[in-house]
Amino acid sequence: MDYCIDFTYPTQAHLAKAKLEPAGIEVFLKDELTAQVNNFYSNAIDGVKLQVKSEEVKRAYEILKASGYVKEEKHSQNNFIKNLDRFSSRIPIIGKTVLEFRLIVLIAFVILLIAFSIIFITNPTTEQKLTDTAWCIENLVFQGKAYQPNTTGLVIHFNNGCNESVSFDKNGQIIFPGFNSGLIHANWEFKDNKIHIYNSDTLGHVFNGIYNLKISHNSLKIESEKTKIIAYPSNSIW
């Protein structure tokens, strides 16, 4: 169906339709229900749109003109709502529904889009997840053999029973527990989705290397060719 002419009120459109149908012209009235709800909507969307088949547009227009239904002056329009109506009418599934329903769907879509954008923006990066907490070591394996860290000297214990931990500092330092020794310090960086650890001040053959990483809200697993560390967050804030 092609656009032919619009009417402010549904009753006018039905009278015009009654003029065309006896002439064998099939007529469809678009946005009739929307115009019935509120006259403001009717003006904003160009009223009730009388549509006919493309090959009947010229003949229908002449009949309506002769009957006095063709308006010489066009009502002022709210271009935003008019364009929104035309745009939304092309959307699959909802395009044939009334304007109000299309507006609700579009508003809901925009809200969801904004919500997902906020979640994406505020979601911490992998580096933030690593540095925002100390990780309690659950398991440390070197060359296939499990070892239990035992740090001597001044050690801070967490309330949740975490005795030995690994900490990633934002300044590029990483602190490992000791093995009957004090804490072990090294450097780290996150590159190409892997953790690179180097310059360990002791036990470099154990800790230095490139580690694959798996991290979630409640677990951390880093694994190099020689060493695997499994940990859980002691004071996670994310």
Buried (B, 14 or more C-beta within 10 A) or exposed (E): BEEBBBBBBBEBBBEBBEBBEEEEBEBEBBBBBBBBEEEEBBBBBBBBBBBBBEEBBEBBBEBBEEEEBBEEEEEEBBEEBBEBBEEBBEBEEBEEBBBEEBBEBBEEEEEEEEEEEEEEEEEEEEBEBBBBBBBBBBEBBBEEEEEEBEBEEEBEEEEEEBBBBBBBEEEEEBBBBBBEBBBBBBBBEBEEEBBBBBBBEBBBEBBBBBBEBEBEEEEBBBBBEBBBBBBBBBBEEE
